[in-house]
Amino acid sequence: MAKTVTFGEIMLRLKSPEHERLFQSPVLEATFGGGEANVAVSLSLFGKDAAFVTAVPDNAVGEAAVAELRKHGVDTRFINRVKNGRLGIYFLETGACARPSLVVYDRAESCIAKAKASDFVWNEILKDTCWFHITGITPALSQEAADAALSAVQTAKKAGVCVSVDLNYRKKLWNYGKNAPDVMRELVKYTDVVIANEEDIQMCLGITAPGVDVTKGHLEIDDYKKLTEAVKTEFPNVQVVAVTLRESISADKNGWSAVMSGKTGFYKSKKYAIDDIIDRVGGGDSFSAGIIFGLQEYADDEQQALEYAVAASCLKHTIPGDFNLTRKSEVLALAGGDGSGRVQR
């Protein structure tokens, strides 16, 4: 079976308990996560062969991160170990009602931020690969990481591998002298599938559409159709643009849906009212995994591919941690209309 390869940073995630503020009590929950790692785990749980490429410190912390990926069936053969390196950390407090969630990064000088393009033998890594995925987070870390990302997508494109990029704009990360469009527009030239929200498209590609505003409580689908068409017009190599639509009513309550400009048409998913959110971190990554899975599994039915991705990411909001620990059967049940939450016996 041809595999999907993802490339990026896995981090130590330190979260305050439940809805506490950071250090409100002297306890932090330690797990691992990161955009592209989250996608690899999700795809593995859906039944796909998935490999994750990164660099981690050659110590107990780095090995624990790798072991967590292995536990979920992810191929970790291409992970580099770095002596005297460090694993990036992010601190998280989960918001409630009108108080938003908060993320604090401590990832400067991490192994992946200092990794060079030459550290990864992409021709070997991408053998027997059908799909390559990256996000806009990795190129935001450093010039070295951006160069490695560009080398990866160029090699993948030359090898005929389908390339997806989740634009994933993170304003706190672009600090090394380049702005997001400088880097991301070049990456998208080698991309087949773009995944984003409306802010990502504006901040990473400099493309806007009048009327797009998630804070007004109602999303005009025609505006998103124009936005996705604008991306395809500017980047003719892009075949699919999938955009998540999050209506942020409060930290606990969101409307969740998506649209997709595919190879054969423009599609809108059903909308889920997500109340009592457990953890929204990783929601976009679970959508990316769902799109990658859906476009492979349901190649002749782009509407079904989109519905799968939205249902998968809806379920992620019910699961603590970065990883979307759901199976294909659970996603299909929700996409098919079973959102009752009844006990399965």
C-alpha positions in Angstrom: 0.0 0.0 0.0 1.4 3.4 -1.0 1.9 5.6 2.1 1.2 9.2 3.1 4.2 11.1 4.4 3.9 14.2 6.6 6.8 16.5 7.6 6.9 18.9 10.6 7.4 19.3 14.3 6.2 17.2 17.1 6.1 19.0 20.5 5.7 18.4 24.1 2.3 19.7 25.1 1.8 21.0 28.6 -1.8 21.7 29.5 -3.4 23.1 32.6 -6.0 20.7 34.1 -9.6 21.0 32.7 -10.4 24.7 32.3 -7.9 26.1 34.8 -5.5 28.9 34.0 -1.9 28.1 33.5 -0.3 27.4 36.9 -3.5 28.0 38.7 -2.6 24.7 40.4 0.9 23.2 40.3 0.0 20.5 37.7 0.4 20.3 33.9 -0.8 17.4 31.8 2.1 16.2 29.5 1.3 14.8 26.1 2.6 15.2 22.6 1.3 16.8 19.4 1.9 19.0 16.4 0.2 19.7 13.1 1.7 17.2 10.8 2.2 14.6 13.5 -1.5 14.9 14.3 -2.4 14.2 10.6 -0.2 11.1 10.5 -1.7 9.6 13.6 -5.3 10.3 12.3 -4.5 8.7 8.9 -3.0 5.6 10.6 -6.1 5.2 12.7 -8.2 5.5 9.6 -6.3 2.5 8.2 -3.8 4.2 6.0 0.0 3.7 6.0 1.4 7.0 7.3 4.9 8.1 8.0 6.1 11.1 9.9 9.4 12.9 9.2 11.0 15.2 11.8 14.0 15.8 14.0 13.9 15.1 17.7 16.5 15.2 20.5 18.5 12.0 21.1 17.3 11.7 24.7 14.4 10.3 26.8 12.0 13.1 25.8 12.6 12.6 22.1 12.2 8.9 22.4 9.0 9.3 24.3 7.6 11.4 21.5 8.6 8.8 18.9 7.1 6.0 21.0 3.8 7.9 21.2 3.7 8.0 17.4 4.6 4.3 17.1 1.8 3.4 19.5 -0.7 4.7 17.0 0.9 2.8 14.1 2.9 5.7 12.5 6.1 4.8 10.6 8.9 6.7 12.4 11.9 5.3 10.4 12.7 8.7 8.9 12.9 10.6 12.1 16.4 12.1 12.8 17.9 12.0 16.3 19.9 15.1 17.2 22.5 15.1 20.0 22.2 18.1 22.4 19.0 19.1 20.7 15.7 20.1 22.3 12.0 19.3 21.7 9.7 22.3 21.2 7.1 22.9 23.9 3.8 24.5 23.9 1.7 25.4 26.9 -2.1 25.4 26.7 -5.0 26.5 28.8 -8.4 25.7 27.6 -10.9 28.6 27.5 -14.5 28.6 28.6 -17.5 30.7 27.6 -16.1 34.2 26.7 -12.5 33.4 27.7 -10.6 32.0 24.7 -8.0 29.3 24.9 -4.4 30.4 25.2 -1.3 28.9 23.6 2.2 29.9 24.7 5.1 28.6 22.5 8.6 27.6 23.8 10.0 26.2 20.6 12.9 28.4 19.6 16.1 26.5 18.5 14.2 23.2 18.5 15.6 20.3 16.5 13.3 20.8 13.5 13.9 24.6 13.5 17.6 24.0 13.2 17.3 21.1 10.7 18.7 21.7 7.2 17.2 20.6 3.9 20.2 18.3 3.4 19.4 16.4 6.6 16.5 14.6 4.8 17.0 12.3 1.8 13.7 13.0 0.2 14.1 10.8 -2.8 14.5 7.8 -0.4 11.8 9.0 2.0 9.2 9.5 -0.7 9.6 6.0 -2.3 6.2 4.2 -2.5 4.5 7.4 -1.4 1.2 8.6 -2.9 0.7 11.7 -0.8 2.9 14.3 0.9 1.5 16.7 3.5 3.0 19.7 5.3 1.6 22.8 7.0 2.5 26.5 7.2 3.7 26.0 10.7 7.0 24.4 9.9 8.1 27.0 7.3 7.3 29.7 10.0 9.9 28.3 12.4 13.2 29.3 10.7 14.8 29.9 7.3 16.3 26.4 7.6 12.9 24.8 8.2 11.4 26.8 5.3 14.2 25.6 3.0 13.6 22.0 4.1 9.9 22.3 3.4 10.5 23.7 0.0 13.0 21.0 -0.9 10.4 18.4 0.2 7.5 19.7 -1.9 9.7 20.2 -4.9 11.0 16.6 -4.7 7.4 15.2 -4.1 6.1 17.2 -7.1 8.9 15.9 -9.3 8.1 12.3 -8.2 4.5 12.7 -9.1 3.3 12.6 -5.5 0.1 14.5 -4.6 1.1 17.4 -2.3 -1.2 19.0 0.2 -0.5 22.1 2.3 -2.6 23.2 5.3 -1.7 26.9 5.3 -2.1 27.1 9.1 -1.1 30.7 9.7 0.5 31.3 13.2 1.3 34.9 13.7 3.4 34.2 16.8 5.9 32.2 14.8 6.9 34.4 11.8 9.9 36.0 13.5 13.0 35.3 11.4 12.7 38.1 8.9 10.4 36.6 6.3 6.6 37.1 6.2 4.2 34.3 5.5 3.4 35.2 1.8 7.1 35.4 0.9 7.5 31.7 1.8 4.0 30.2 1.5 3.3 31.4 -2.0 6.4 29.6 -3.3 5.4 26.4 -1.5 1.9 26.5 -3.0 3.4 26.6 -6.5 4.1 22.9 -5.9 0.8 22.1 -4.2 -2.2 20.1 -5.5 -4.5 20.5 -2.5 -4.7 23.6 -0.3 -6.4 23.4 3.1 -7.1 26.5 5.1 -9.5 28.8 6.8 -10.2 32.3 5.4 -7.6 34.0 7.6 -4.9 31.5 6.5 -5.6 32.3 2.8 -5.5 36.1 3.5 -2.4 36.0 5.7 -0.4 33.3 3.8 -1.3 34.0 0.2 -2.5 37.6 0.3 -5.8 36.7 -1.3 -9.1 38.1 0.1 -12.7 38.0 -0.7 -15.3 40.7 0.2 -17.8 39.7 2.9 -15.7 36.9 4.5 -16.1 37.5 8.3 -16.6 34.6 10.7 -17.3 37.0 13.6 -20.6 38.2 12.2 -22.3 34.9 13.1 -23.4 34.0 9.6 -21.2 32.8 6.8 -22.0 33.7 3.2 -21.1 30.6 1.1 -20.9 32.6 -2.1 -18.1 34.6 -0.6 -16.1 31.5 0.0 -16.8 30.2 -3.5 -15.2 33.4 -4.8 -12.3 33.0 -2.3 -11.5 29.5 -3.5 -11.8 30.4 -7.1 -9.3 33.3 -6.5 -6.8 30.8 -5.1 -7.1 28.5 -8.1 -6.9 31.4 -10.5 -3.7 32.7 -9.0 -2.2 29.1 -8.6 -3.4 27.1 -11.6 -1.5 24.0 -10.3 -3.9 23.8 -7.3 -6.7 21.3 -8.0 -8.6 21.4 -4.7 -9.1 24.1 -2.1 -10.9 23.1 1.1 -11.9 25.7 3.6 -13.1 25.1 7.2 -15.9 27.4 8.4 -15.8 27.9 12.2 -18.5 30.0 13.7 -17.1 30.9 17.1 -20.1 31.6 19.3 -18.0 31.0 22.5 -15.0 29.0 23.6 -17.4 26.1 24.3 -19.8 26.4 21.4 -18.9 26.5 17.7 -20.7 26.0 14.4 -18.5 23.7 12.3 -18.7 23.0 8.5 -16.6 23.4 5.4 -16.6 24.1 1.7 -14.5 22.7 -1.0 -13.7 23.7 -4.6 -12.8 20.4 -6.0 -11.9 19.0 -9.4 -15.5 18.6 -10.4 -17.4 21.3 -8.6 -18.0 23.4 -5.5 -19.3 21.6 -2.4 -20.7 22.6 1.0 -20.9 20.2 3.9 -23.5 19.8 6.5 -23.0 22.0 9.6 -22.5 20.6 13.1 -23.4 22.6 16.2 -20.6 21.6 18.6 -21.6 22.3 22.2 -19.5 21.7 25.3 -16.2 21.5 23.3 -13.7 19.3 25.1 -10.6 20.3 23.1 -10.5 22.1 19.8 -6.7 22.0 19.4 -6.0 19.7 16.5 -9.4 20.3 14.9 -7.9 21.7 11.7 -5.4 18.8 11.5 -8.1 16.3 11.9 -9.9 18.0 9.0 -6.7 17.8 6.9 -6.4 14.1 7.6 -10.1 13.6 6.7 -9.6 15.4 3.4 -6.5 13.4 2.6 -8.3 10.2 3.4 -11.5 11.2 1.7 -10.0 12.3 -1.6 -8.2 8.9 -1.8 -11.0 6.7 -0.6 -13.9 8.5 -2.4 -12.0 9.9 -5.4 -15.2 9.8 -7.5 -17.4 11.5 -4.9 -15.9 14.8 -3.7 -19.0 15.6 -1.6 -18.5 12.4 0.4 -14.8 13.2 0.8 -15.8 16.6 2.3 -18.4 15.2 4.6 -15.9 12.6 5.9 -13.4 15.3 6.7 -16.0 17.5 8.5 -17.4 14.6 10.5 -13.9 13.5 11.5 -12.9 17.0 12.7 -16.2 17.4 14.5 -15.4 14.2 16.5 -12.0 15.6 17.4 -13.6 18.4 19.4 -14.8 15.7 21.8 -11.4 14.2 22.5 -8.7 15.7 24.8 -5.2 16.0 23.4 -3.9 16.8 20.0 -4.6 13.5 18.3 -7.9 12.6 16.8 -8.4 9.1 18.3 -11.3 8.1 16.1 -11.8 5.2 13.6 -13.2 5.2 10.1 -16.4 3.5 11.3 -17.1 6.2 13.8 -16.6 9.0 11.3 -18.9 7.3 8.8 -21.6 6.8 11.4 -21.6 10.5 12.2 -21.3 11.6 8.6 -24.3 9.3 7.9 -26.4 11.1 10.5 -25.9 9.2 13.8 -24.9 11.9 16.2 -27.1 10.6 19.1 -24.2 9.7 21.3 -26.0 6.6 22.4 -23.9 4.0 24.2 -22.5 1.4 21.7 -23.0 -2.1 23.0 
